[in-house]
Amino acid sequence: MNITGKTGLLALLGSPVGHSGSPAMYNYSFEALGLDYVYVAFDVKEQQVPQALEAMKLFQMRGCNVTMPDKIAAAQNVDELSEAARIVGAVNTIVNENGKLIGHITDGVGFNDNLRDHGFEIKGKKMTIAGGGGAATAIQVQAALDGVRELSIFNIKDSFFERAVETAQKLQKTVPDCIVNVYDLEDSETLTKEIQTSDIFVNATIVGMKPLEDQSVVKDVNAFHKGLVVADTVYNPEETRLLKEAKKAGCQTVGGKGMLLWQGVAAFKLYTGLDMPVADVKERFFKE
């Protein structure tokens, strides 16, 4: 890759970002398609997001991806939001359109496309999901829009719990055929019961991510049952404690790395107008 005075800059914003595979994936795709862009990662704390977005304009960056814990702050500081991003209240992709920063959310689409890539379709199914942050909310919204029958959301009673309640209310108005419930994640008994009656369980919290890799959001392994799909949005480590215990119980498991691929495919299209070379990227970076 030859960097010139005309090379366009894209980046990942979040904290931490040192473990991310995004720079390798995007730079490979740019080179494969002959695009004069370079992609880097910047460690940006939540309170630094406004300054980072001003820097995007100053440096005339083409765009950026946004990861934890910056997704909500990014949505609050861009110039315009896509329809999905307005519902979710968070963004994971920002495109600089001639000085106007437009925020998008591709997490939910990427999550569902990753499930489809593993042979699982959520339409008509019951999903139980742990988490109330940006990625979790994006998954919940897209699941309802894509036809999930019932959605049970679990979160600890922190600032995100009320957000989960608000999301449930929005979904009940937007997708009235989808049953949506919100529970306290510390209520292990109810969590176990909901997982036992679900088709898919999703961890969309940071539990299981380094340095929390020795922990699982599911405390009672009796919640797992054959026929259950267990998916994790964590991709470092690739196989979390949750996935190991679920696999041991006979569940199909889906790691978070594929979600990174498919949400990246959607973001790449927004940045470039072109299709990412998915087959090559998958073979090179996402072998399981």
C-alpha positions in Angstrom: 0.0 0.0 0.0 1.4 3.4 -1.1 0.3 6.3 1.1 0.3 9.6 -0.8 -0.8 13.2 -0.2 -4.2 12.3 -1.6 -4.8 9.2 0.5 -8.1 9.3 2.4 -8.2 8.5 6.1 -10.8 6.3 7.9 -10.6 5.1 11.5 -12.0 3.2 14.4 -13.0 5.2 17.5 -13.4 3.6 20.9 -11.6 2.5 24.0 -9.9 0.0 24.1 -9.2 -0.5 20.4 -5.8 -2.2 20.5 -7.4 -5.7 20.0 -9.5 -4.7 17.0 -9.2 -6.5 13.7 -10.9 -3.7 11.8 -7.8 -2.0 10.5 -6.5 -5.2 8.9 -9.9 -6.0 7.3 -10.5 -2.6 5.9 -6.9 -2.0 4.6 -6.9 -5.4 2.9 -10.2 -4.5 1.2 -9.0 -1.1 0.1 -5.9 -2.6 -1.4 -7.8 -5.4 -3.0 -10.1 -3.0 -4.8 -7.4 -0.4 -5.6 -8.9 2.3 -3.3 -6.6 5.1 -2.0 -7.7 4.9 1.6 -6.0 4.0 4.9 -7.7 2.8 8.1 -6.3 3.2 11.6 -7.5 2.9 15.2 -7.7 5.8 17.8 -8.3 5.2 21.5 -11.0 7.8 22.2 -12.7 8.0 25.6 -16.5 8.8 25.7 -15.9 12.3 26.9 -13.5 12.9 24.0 -16.0 12.1 21.3 -17.0 15.7 20.5 -13.4 16.7 19.9 -12.8 13.5 17.8 -15.7 14.3 15.5 -14.5 17.9 15.1 -11.1 16.5 14.1 -12.8 14.3 11.5 -14.1 17.4 9.8 -10.8 19.2 10.2 -8.8 16.4 8.7 -11.5 15.8 6.1 -11.7 12.1 7.0 -14.0 10.0 4.9 -15.5 8.3 7.9 -15.1 6.1 11.0 -16.5 3.2 12.8 -17.4 3.6 16.5 -17.2 1.0 19.2 -17.7 0.9 22.9 -18.1 3.1 24.9 -18.6 5.9 22.3 -21.7 4.9 20.3 -24.3 7.0 22.2 -22.0 10.0 22.5 -21.3 9.8 18.7 -25.0 9.7 18.0 -25.5 12.9 20.0 -22.7 14.7 18.2 -23.1 14.0 14.5 -25.0 16.3 12.2 -27.6 13.8 11.0 -28.8 10.3 11.8 -30.1 7.5 9.6 -33.6 6.2 10.5 -32.3 3.1 12.3 -29.8 5.2 14.2 -32.5 7.5 15.4 -34.5 4.6 16.8 -31.5 3.0 18.5 -30.0 6.3 19.7 -26.5 5.1 18.9 -24.2 4.9 15.8 -21.4 2.6 14.9 -20.6 4.1 11.5 -20.1 7.8 10.6 -19.7 9.0 7.0 -18.3 12.5 6.2 -20.4 13.9 3.4 -18.6 17.1 2.4 -18.3 18.2 6.1 -21.7 16.8 7.2 -21.3 13.9 9.6 -24.0 11.3 9.1 -24.4 8.5 11.7 -25.5 5.0 10.8 -26.0 1.8 12.7 -25.0 -1.5 11.1 -24.6 -3.7 14.2 -28.1 -5.2 14.0 -27.9 -6.0 10.3 -24.4 -7.4 10.8 -25.5 -9.6 13.7 -28.5 -11.1 11.8 -26.4 -11.6 8.7 -23.8 -13.5 10.8 -26.6 -15.7 12.2 -27.8 -16.4 8.6 -24.3 -17.2 7.6 -24.4 -19.9 10.3 -27.7 -21.3 9.1 -30.0 -19.6 11.7 -32.9 -17.3 10.8 -34.6 -15.4 13.7 -38.0 -14.8 12.1 -40.7 -16.4 14.2 -38.3 -17.3 17.0 -37.9 -16.2 20.6 -34.7 -14.3 21.5 -33.4 -13.6 25.0 -30.6 -11.0 25.1 -28.4 -9.6 27.8 -27.4 -6.0 27.4 -28.8 -2.5 26.9 -26.0 -0.6 25.3 -25.6 0.5 21.7 -24.9 -2.8 20.1 -27.5 -4.6 22.2 -30.2 -2.1 21.3 -29.3 -2.3 17.6 -29.7 -6.1 17.8 -33.0 -5.8 19.6 -34.4 -3.3 17.1 -33.2 -5.2 14.0 -34.5 -8.5 15.5 -38.0 -7.0 15.9 -37.9 -5.5 12.5 -36.8 -8.8 11.0 -39.7 -10.7 12.6 -38.6 -12.2 15.9 -41.7 -13.5 17.7 -40.7 -12.6 21.3 -37.9 -10.6 22.8 -36.7 -10.8 26.4 -34.2 -8.1 27.3 -32.0 -8.4 30.4 -29.9 -5.7 31.9 -28.6 -4.7 35.3 -30.4 -1.8 36.9 -28.0 0.9 35.8 -28.5 3.8 33.4 -29.0 1.4 30.5 -32.0 -0.3 32.1 -34.3 2.6 31.5 -33.0 2.7 28.0 -34.0 -0.9 27.6 -37.5 -0.1 28.8 -37.7 2.8 26.4 -36.6 0.5 23.5 -39.3 -2.0 24.5 -41.9 0.7 24.4 -40.7 1.9 21.0 -40.7 -1.6 19.6 -44.2 -2.3 20.9 -45.4 0.7 18.9 -43.4 0.1 15.8 -43.7 -3.7 15.7 -46.8 -4.6 17.7 -46.7 -8.3 16.8 -43.4 -8.7 18.6 -43.8 -9.4 22.4 -41.1 -7.5 24.3 -40.2 -7.9 28.0 -37.5 -6.3 30.1 -36.0 -7.9 33.2 -33.2 -7.3 35.8 -30.1 -9.2 34.7 -29.3 -10.0 38.4 -32.5 -12.0 38.6 -30.8 -15.3 37.7 -33.9 -17.4 38.1 -35.9 -15.5 35.6 -32.9 -15.4 33.2 -32.6 -19.2 33.4 -36.4 -19.6 32.7 -36.4 -17.3 29.7 -33.3 -18.9 28.2 -34.9 -22.3 28.6 -37.9 -21.2 26.6 -35.9 -19.4 23.9 -34.6 -20.4 20.5 -31.6 -18.1 20.8 -29.7 -16.4 23.6 -27.4 -13.4 22.9 -24.8 -11.9 25.1 -24.4 -8.2 24.1 -22.6 -7.1 27.2 -18.8 -6.8 27.8 -18.8 -9.8 30.1 -16.5 -12.3 28.6 -14.3 -9.7 26.9 -10.7 -9.3 28.0 -10.0 -8.6 30.8 -13.3 -10.3 31.9 -12.6 -13.5 29.9 -13.0 -15.7 33.0 -16.7 -14.6 33.5 -20.0 -15.5 31.9 -23.3 -13.5 31.9 -25.1 -16.8 32.4 -24.5 -18.2 35.9 -26.7 -21.3 35.7 -25.5 -23.7 33.0 -28.8 -25.5 33.4 -30.3 -22.7 31.3 -28.7 -24.2 28.2 -30.6 -26.8 26.2 -30.2 -28.7 22.9 -31.7 -26.8 20.1 -30.7 -23.4 21.6 -28.4 -21.1 19.6 -26.0 -19.1 21.9 -24.4 -16.1 20.3 -21.9 -13.7 21.7 -21.0 -10.2 20.4 -17.6 -10.4 22.1 -14.9 -11.4 19.6 -11.8 -11.2 21.8 -11.4 -13.9 22.9 -13.0 -15.7 19.9 -14.5 -18.3 22.1 -15.8 -16.9 25.4 -16.5 -18.8 28.6 -20.2 -18.5 27.7 -19.7 -20.2 24.3 -17.6 -22.9 25.8 -20.2 -23.8 28.4 -23.0 -23.6 25.9 -21.2 -25.8 23.4 -20.5 -28.4 26.2 -24.2 -28.4 26.9 -24.9 -29.3 23.2 -25.9 -25.8 21.9 -25.0 -24.4 18.6 -22.7 -21.4 19.2 -21.9 -18.3 17.2 -19.0 -16.1 18.0 -18.8 -12.3 17.6 -16.1 -12.2 15.0 -18.6 -12.8 12.2 -20.8 -9.9 13.4 -17.7 -7.7 13.0 -17.4 -8.9 9.4 -21.0 -8.4 8.4 -21.5 -5.0 10.0 -18.2 -4.0 8.4 -19.5 -5.1 5.0 -22.4 -2.7 5.4 -20.1 0.1 6.6 -17.7 -0.4 3.7 -20.6 0.1 1.3 -21.5 3.4 3.0 -17.9 4.6 2.8 -17.1 3.6 -0.8 -20.3 2.7 -2.6 -18.6 -0.6 -3.4 -19.0 -4.2 -2.1 -16.3 -5.5 0.2 -14.6 -8.6 -1.2 -16.4 -10.7 1.4 -15.2 -14.2 0.4 -11.6 -13.1 0.5 -11.9 -11.2 3.7 -13.7 -14.1 5.4 -11.1 -16.6 4.3 -8.2 -14.4 5.4 -9.5 -12.9 8.7 -12.5 -14.8 9.9 -11.7 -18.5 9.7 -13.2 -20.4 12.6 
